[in-house]
Amino acid sequence: MPFVETTLFNDDKRRLKKISIIITENLNKIFKSKKNTITIYNNIIERKNFVHNSILKNKEKRIFIKIFCLKRNKKIKKKLALKIIYSLQKVIKVRNPSNIAVYFFDKLESDIYHGKL
């Protein structure tokens, strides 16, 4: 824990390693997590399947990052989100940083089970 789910475009696939490093290093630094506790799942979509503002294949690229983690305070989550957003904007061709969204799904330790009870 934490685990991360990204929604990226086909043309971002060649940058997956760099994207995962950005997310992992920032989680480790800001959340004080360990590299071996982070899992990233990447959902890759084709532009032909992308709809934004009711426009199919909208040219305005939007990226989503979902972070499922133990509950943290708002200040720390905001710091992590901004660090990820501005670092990713340099790697992924996105016009505006507001087109990268980071969502947090807070969990309690009692909500998480790993194979042994």
N, C-alpha and C positions, 0 to 999 in steps of 0.2 A: 504494500500500500504506500504510495498512491498508484492508481493506474489511470492512464490517459487514453482518450479516444480522439483522433483527429479526423477531420473531413477535409481532404485536399483534392486538387485536380490532377488529372493524368499528367500534365506537364510538370507537376511537382515531384513526381516519382523519383527522378534522378537526384533530387535533393533530400530524400528521406533520411539519409544518415546525418546530414548537417542539421536537419529539423529535429531529429531525435536527440542529438547532442545538445542543442539549445534548450530543449524542454528538460532533459535530464539534469544538465548542469545547473539550471536555474532552480529546479525543484530541490536539488541537493543543497545549494547555497542558501536559499531563502527559507525553505521548510525544514532544513537540517535533516533531510531524509538520506537514505543510503541508496547507492546505485543499484544494488541487488534487490531492492524492494519496488523498483519502478518498472512497470510494463506499459508499453505503448502499442495501441492497436490503431492502424491507419486505414481509414476508409477512403478509397480512391474513386473519384467519380469522373465521368466524361462530361465535357461542357454540354453536350447534347441532352444530358439528363438533369441539367441545372436550371432551376427556375427561381428567379428573384424578382420581386415587384411585379409578379404575374407575367414576366417576360421569360420565355423559354430561351435557353442559351444566352442569357444576359451577359453582356461583356464586362459588367462590374463584378469582378472576382471577389468572393467572400469565403473566408476560411473560419472553421469552427474548431475549437479545442475544448474538450470536456475533461475536467480533472475530478476524479473520484478520490476523496482523501479523508483522513481524520479531520475533524473540525478544527479550523484555525480562525484567528480573528480577522476582521475585515481589512485592517491595515496591512497585514502580511499578505493576504490574498490579492489585494490591489497591487502591492509591490511586485508580486510574482507575475500577475497578469500583464502589467505594463512592461516588465522586463521581457517576457515572452513575445508580446505583441511587437515591440520595437526591434527586437532581435530578428524575428521572423520576417518583418517587413523588408529587411535588407536582403534576405535570402529568397523570399517568394515575391514574385512581381504582383504587388497589391498597391493600387493607387493611393489609398488612404488608410491610415492605421485603424480607423473605425470599422474597416471591412474585415478585421480580424477580431473575433469574439472568443473570449475565454469564459467558460461556465464552470462553476464549482458545485460539486455535489458532496456536501458534508456527510460524513458517516461517523457513528460512534464505534468504539472497539467492539461493543456488544452486537453490532450489525454485521460483523465480518467473521466468516468461518473459512478455515483453510484445511479441509480434509480430515481433521481430527477434532472430536468434540470433547 
